[in-house]
Amino acid sequence: MHKLLAALTLLAAGCATAPSDSAICDGTRHLRAQHAAALAADGGDRSVVTGAALIAAIDAGCPR
């Protein structure tokens, strides 16, 4: 019984934590720039549109 309670407590604690916005923004800044450049250089029409929308959404939440 104690093991079950401990496992549930650890599971709940892990699910309650949210990733850091700044870590996500800082950690993906270079990758987003590379992706934008690759889309501009050789992306097809559809990938350019979807990639640009993705990058714009992330950039809107990440200060520069």
N, CA, C and O atoms as CSV, one atom per row, in Angstrom:
chain,resi,resn,atom,element,x,y,z
A,1,MET,N,N,0.806,-1.187,0.000
A,1,MET,CA,C,0.000,0.000,0.000
A,1,MET,C,C,0.856,1.260,0.000
A,1,MET,O,O,0.543,2.232,-0.688
A,2,HIS,N,N,1.936,1.238,0.775
A,2,HIS,CA,C,2.812,2.402,0.847
A,2,HIS,C,C,3.509,2.653,-0.489
A,2,HIS,O,O,3.727,3.799,-0.881
A,3,LYS,N,N,3.856,1.568,-1.183
A,3,LYS,CA,C,4.506,1.726,-2.484
A,3,LYS,C,C,3.550,2.347,-3.491
A,3,LYS,O,O,3.952,3.182,-4.301
A,4,LEU,N,N,2.295,1.944,-3.443
A,4,LEU,CA,C,1.294,2.496,-4.343
A,4,LEU,C,C,1.098,3.985,-4.078
A,4,LEU,O,O,1.027,4.785,-5.010
A,5,LEU,N,N,1.010,4.349,-2.805
A,5,LEU,CA,C,0.843,5.756,-2.440
A,5,LEU,C,C,2.054,6.577,-2.875
A,5,LEU,O,O,1.904,7.693,-3.373
A,6,ALA,N,N,3.232,6.035,-2.689
A,6,ALA,CA,C,4.452,6.735,-3.100
A,6,ALA,C,C,4.487,6.905,-4.618
A,6,ALA,O,O,4.841,7.971,-5.121
A,7,ALA,N,N,4.122,5.860,-5.333
A,7,ALA,CA,C,4.118,5.937,-6.797
A,7,ALA,C,C,3.112,6.970,-7.293
A,7,ALA,O,O,3.414,7.739,-8.206
A,8,LEU,N,N,1.929,6.994,-6.707
A,8,LEU,CA,C,0.917,7.958,-7.112
A,8,LEU,C,C,1.340,9.388,-6.789
A,8,LEU,O,O,1.066,10.308,-7.558
A,9,THR,N,N,2.002,9.571,-5.663
A,9,THR,CA,C,2.494,10.895,-5.282
A,9,THR,C,C,3.540,11.380,-6.280
A,9,THR,O,O,3.491,12.528,-6.723
A,10,LEU,N,N,4.479,10.516,-6.633
A,10,LEU,CA,C,5.512,10.891,-7.597
A,10,LEU,C,C,4.910,11.168,-8.968
A,10,LEU,O,O,5.330,12.098,-9.656
A,11,LEU,N,N,3.941,10.376,-9.364
A,11,LEU,CA,C,3.288,10.568,-10.646
A,11,LEU,C,C,2.562,11.907,-10.676
A,11,LEU,O,O,2.668,12.650,-11.652
A,12,ALA,N,N,1.839,12.213,-9.632
A,12,ALA,CA,C,1.107,13.484,-9.563
A,12,ALA,C,C,2.064,14.663,-9.561
A,12,ALA,O,O,1.793,15.675,-10.207
A,13,ALA,N,N,3.155,14.555,-8.865
A,13,ALA,CA,C,4.131,15.643,-8.815
A,13,ALA,C,C,4.757,15.865,-10.185
A,13,ALA,O,O,4.986,17.007,-10.585
A,14,GLY,N,N,5.031,14.801,-10.893
A,14,GLY,CA,C,5.618,14.932,-12.230
A,14,GLY,C,C,4.660,15.530,-13.236
A,14,GLY,O,O,5.080,16.255,-14.138
A,15,CYS,N,N,3.391,15.241,-13.097
A,15,CYS,CA,C,2.391,15.753,-14.027
A,15,CYS,C,C,2.037,17.204,-13.739
A,15,CYS,O,O,1.502,17.895,-14.606
A,16,ALA,N,N,2.324,17.663,-12.550
A,16,ALA,CA,C,1.948,19.018,-12.169
A,16,ALA,C,C,2.985,20.048,-12.597
A,16,ALA,O,O,2.708,21.247,-12.564
A,17,THR,N,N,4.160,19.611,-12.993
A,17,THR,CA,C,5.191,20.567,-13.379
A,17,THR,C,C,5.049,20.920,-14.848
A,17,THR,O,O,4.759,20.062,-15.681
A,18,ALA,N,N,5.256,22.185,-15.155
A,18,ALA,CA,C,5.166,22.665,-16.532
A,18,ALA,C,C,6.562,23.032,-17.012
A,18,ALA,O,O,7.403,23.455,-16.219
A,19,PRO,N,N,6.811,22.870,-18.312
A,19,PRO,CA,C,8.118,23.263,-18.832
A,19,PRO,C,C,8.293,24.773,-18.739
A,19,PRO,O,O,7.317,25.523,-18.745
A,20,SER,N,N,9.513,25.200,-18.657
A,20,SER,CA,C,9.833,26.620,-18.577
A,20,SER,C,C,9.707,27.258,-19.953
A,20,SER,O,O,10.310,26.795,-20.921
A,21,ASP,N,N,8.914,28.332,-20.030
A,21,ASP,CA,C,8.771,29.039,-21.305
A,21,ASP,C,C,10.106,29.571,-21.794
A,21,ASP,O,O,10.419,29.475,-22.981
A,22,SER,N,N,10.890,30.129,-20.890
A,22,SER,CA,C,12.165,30.688,-21.320
A,22,SER,C,C,13.112,29.600,-21.805
A,22,SER,O,O,13.880,29.815,-22.742
A,23,ALA,N,N,13.060,28.437,-21.174
A,23,ALA,CA,C,13.922,27.340,-21.626
A,23,ALA,C,C,13.513,26.888,-23.023
A,23,ALA,O,O,14.366,26.604,-23.863
A,24,ILE,N,N,12.218,26.824,-23.266
A,24,ILE,CA,C,11.740,26.424,-24.591
A,24,ILE,C,C,12.144,27.466,-25.632
A,24,ILE,O,O,12.642,27.124,-26.704
A,25,CYS,N,N,11.925,28.735,-25.307
A,25,CYS,CA,C,12.253,29.806,-26.249
A,25,CYS,C,C,13.755,29.874,-26.513
A,25,CYS,O,O,14.193,29.916,-27.663
A,26,ASP,N,N,14.530,29.884,-25.441
A,26,ASP,CA,C,15.982,29.960,-25.594
A,26,ASP,C,C,16.540,28.723,-26.287
A,26,ASP,O,O,17.435,28.814,-27.127
A,27,GLY,N,N,16.002,27.576,-25.924
A,27,GLY,CA,C,16.515,26.325,-26.471
A,27,GLY,C,C,16.169,26.077,-27.924
A,27,GLY,O,O,16.822,25.272,-28.589
A,28,THR,N,N,15.142,26.764,-28.430
A,28,THR,CA,C,14.740,26.544,-29.826
A,28,THR,C,C,15.048,27.723,-30.743
A,28,THR,O,O,14.780,27.655,-31.943
A,29,ARG,N,N,15.602,28.795,-30.202
A,29,ARG,CA,C,15.849,30.002,-31.011
A,29,ARG,C,C,16.676,29.679,-32.264
A,29,ARG,O,O,16.289,30.041,-33.375
A,30,HIS,N,N,17.795,29.010,-32.085
A,30,HIS,CA,C,18.672,28.686,-33.218
A,30,HIS,C,C,17.982,27.721,-34.185
A,30,HIS,O,O,18.086,27.882,-35.401
A,31,LEU,N,N,17.281,26.724,-33.652
A,31,LEU,CA,C,16.585,25.766,-34.512
A,31,LEU,C,C,15.475,26.438,-35.317
A,31,LEU,O,O,15.266,26.103,-36.483
A,32,ARG,N,N,14.767,27.378,-34.707
A,32,ARG,CA,C,13.710,28.090,-35.429
A,32,ARG,C,C,14.301,28.924,-36.550
A,32,ARG,O,O,13.732,28.989,-37.640
A,33,ALA,N,N,15.431,29.562,-36.298
A,33,ALA,CA,C,16.092,30.371,-37.331
A,33,ALA,C,C,16.573,29.488,-38.479
A,33,ALA,O,O,16.431,29.847,-39.648
A,34,GLN,N,N,17.138,28.342,-38.145
A,34,GLN,CA,C,17.597,27.411,-39.184
A,34,GLN,C,C,16.422,26.897,-40.010
A,34,GLN,O,O,16.517,26.790,-41.233
A,35,HIS,N,N,15.322,26.581,-39.344
A,35,HIS,CA,C,14.145,26.070,-40.046
A,35,HIS,C,C,13.587,27.138,-40.988
A,35,HIS,O,O,13.226,26.843,-42.128
A,36,ALA,N,N,13.522,28.355,-40.510
A,36,ALA,CA,C,13.024,29.446,-41.357
A,36,ALA,C,C,13.904,29.628,-42.576
A,36,ALA,O,O,13.398,29.827,-43.680
A,37,ALA,N,N,15.207,29.565,-42.395
A,37,ALA,CA,C,16.130,29.714,-43.521
A,37,ALA,C,C,15.991,28.558,-44.514
A,37,ALA,O,O,16.013,28.770,-45.727
A,38,ALA,N,N,15.846,27.335,-43.993
A,38,ALA,CA,C,15.692,26.170,-44.867
A,38,ALA,C,C,14.390,26.254,-45.652
A,38,ALA,O,O,14.362,25.921,-46.837
A,39,LEU,N,N,13.321,26.690,-45.014
A,39,LEU,CA,C,12.048,26.835,-45.726
A,39,LEU,C,C,12.165,27.873,-46.821
A,39,LEU,O,O,11.631,27.686,-47.915
A,40,ALA,N,N,12.846,28.948,-46.545
A,40,ALA,CA,C,13.013,30.001,-47.550
A,40,ALA,C,C,13.879,29.531,-48.712
A,40,ALA,O,O,13.646,29.911,-49.860
A,41,ALA,N,N,14.871,28.708,-48.416
A,41,ALA,CA,C,15.808,28.266,-49.447
A,41,ALA,C,C,15.247,27.185,-50.353
A,41,ALA,O,O,15.400,27.266,-51.572
A,42,ASP,N,N,14.595,26.168,-49.784
A,42,ASP,CA,C,14.198,25.049,-50.636
A,42,ASP,C,C,12.882,24.383,-50.265
A,42,ASP,O,O,12.588,23.295,-50.761
A,43,GLY,N,N,12.101,24.991,-49.425
A,43,GLY,CA,C,10.837,24.379,-49.027
A,43,GLY,C,C,9.803,24.464,-50.132
A,43,GLY,O,O,9.795,25.418,-50.910
A,44,GLY,N,N,8.936,23.474,-50.201
A,44,GLY,CA,C,7.827,23.525,-51.133
A,44,GLY,C,C,6.768,24.490,-50.622
A,44,GLY,O,O,6.845,24.951,-49.483
A,45,ASP,N,N,5.793,24.792,-51.447
A,45,ASP,CA,C,4.775,25.772,-51.079
A,45,ASP,C,C,4.077,25.429,-49.766
A,45,ASP,O,O,3.934,26.288,-48.896
A,46,ARG,N,N,3.652,24.202,-49.622
A,46,ARG,CA,C,2.912,23.821,-48.417
A,46,ARG,C,C,3.793,23.872,-47.170
A,46,ARG,O,O,3.354,24.343,-46.121
A,47,SER,N,N,5.026,23.393,-47.277
A,47,SER,CA,C,5.907,23.413,-46.115
A,47,SER,C,C,6.299,24.836,-45.736
A,47,SER,O,O,6.519,25.129,-44.560
A,48,VAL,N,N,6.387,25.706,-46.709
A,48,VAL,CA,C,6.685,27.106,-46.407
A,48,VAL,C,C,5.544,27.726,-45.608
A,48,VAL,O,O,5.783,28.434,-44.630
A,49,VAL,N,N,4.313,27.463,-46.018
A,49,VAL,CA,C,3.147,28.030,-45.332
A,49,VAL,C,C,3.028,27.461,-43.923
A,49,VAL,O,O,2.876,28.223,-42.968
A,50,THR,N,N,3.093,26.146,-43.773
A,50,THR,CA,C,2.940,25.549,-42.448
A,50,THR,C,C,4.121,25.867,-41.545
A,50,THR,O,O,3.944,26.111,-40.352
A,51,GLY,N,N,5.310,25.866,-42.099
A,51,GLY,CA,C,6.501,26.206,-41.315
A,51,GLY,C,C,6.474,27.647,-40.849
A,51,GLY,O,O,6.820,27.940,-39.705
A,52,ALA,N,N,6.068,28.544,-41.724
A,52,ALA,CA,C,5.982,29.956,-41.353
A,52,ALA,C,C,4.942,30.160,-40.257
A,52,ALA,O,O,5.159,30.948,-39.336
A,53,ALA,N,N,3.823,29.460,-40.347
A,53,ALA,CA,C,2.782,29.571,-39.315
A,53,ALA,C,C,3.294,29.048,-37.973
A,53,ALA,O,O,3.045,29.655,-36.932
A,54,LEU,N,N,4.000,27.937,-37.999
A,54,LEU,CA,C,4.568,27.369,-36.781
A,54,LEU,C,C,5.572,28.323,-36.149
A,54,LEU,O,O,5.507,28.589,-34.949
A,55,ILE,N,N,6.482,28.829,-36.938
A,55,ILE,CA,C,7.507,29.738,-36.431
A,55,ILE,C,C,6.866,31.018,-35.893
A,55,ILE,O,O,7.279,31.520,-34.848
A,56,ALA,N,N,5.877,31.542,-36.583
A,56,ALA,CA,C,5.199,32.758,-36.128
A,56,ALA,C,C,4.517,32.528,-34.780
A,56,ALA,O,O,4.560,33.393,-33.906
A,57,ALA,N,N,3.891,31.369,-34.611
A,57,ALA,CA,C,3.217,31.069,-33.355
A,57,ALA,C,C,4.213,30.961,-32.204
A,57,ALA,O,O,3.957,31.475,-31.115
A,58,ILE,N,N,5.335,30.305,-32.432
A,58,ILE,CA,C,6.348,30.180,-31.403
A,58,ILE,C,C,6.969,31.545,-31.112
A,58,ILE,O,O,7.154,31.915,-29.953
A,59,ASP,N,N,7.287,32.287,-32.169
A,59,ASP,CA,C,7.888,33.605,-31.983
A,59,ASP,C,C,6.949,34.548,-31.224
A,59,ASP,O,O,7.417,35.392,-30.459
A,60,ALA,N,N,5.657,34.421,-31.420
A,60,ALA,CA,C,4.699,35.285,-30.723
A,60,ALA,C,C,4.762,35.064,-29.210
A,60,ALA,O,O,4.513,35.987,-28.435
A,61,GLY,N,N,5.091,33.860,-28.800
A,61,GLY,CA,C,5.173,33.559,-27.375
A,61,GLY,C,C,6.570,33.708,-26.797
A,61,GLY,O,O,6.749,33.620,-25.582
A,62,CYS,N,N,7.553,33.931,-27.641
A,62,CYS,CA,C,8.936,34.035,-27.194
A,62,CYS,C,C,9.482,35.426,-27.520
A,62,CYS,O,O,9.617,35.783,-28.691
A,63,PRO,N,N,9.795,36.208,-26.491
A,63,PRO,CA,C,10.376,37.516,-26.764
A,63,PRO,C,C,11.738,37.364,-27.423
A,63,PRO,O,O,12.435,36.376,-27.198
A,64,ARG,N,N,12.101,38.303,-28.205
A,64,ARG,CA,C,13.389,38.215,-28.912
A,64,ARG,C,C,14.507,38.790,-28.106
A,64,ARG,O,O,15.653,38.794,-28.555
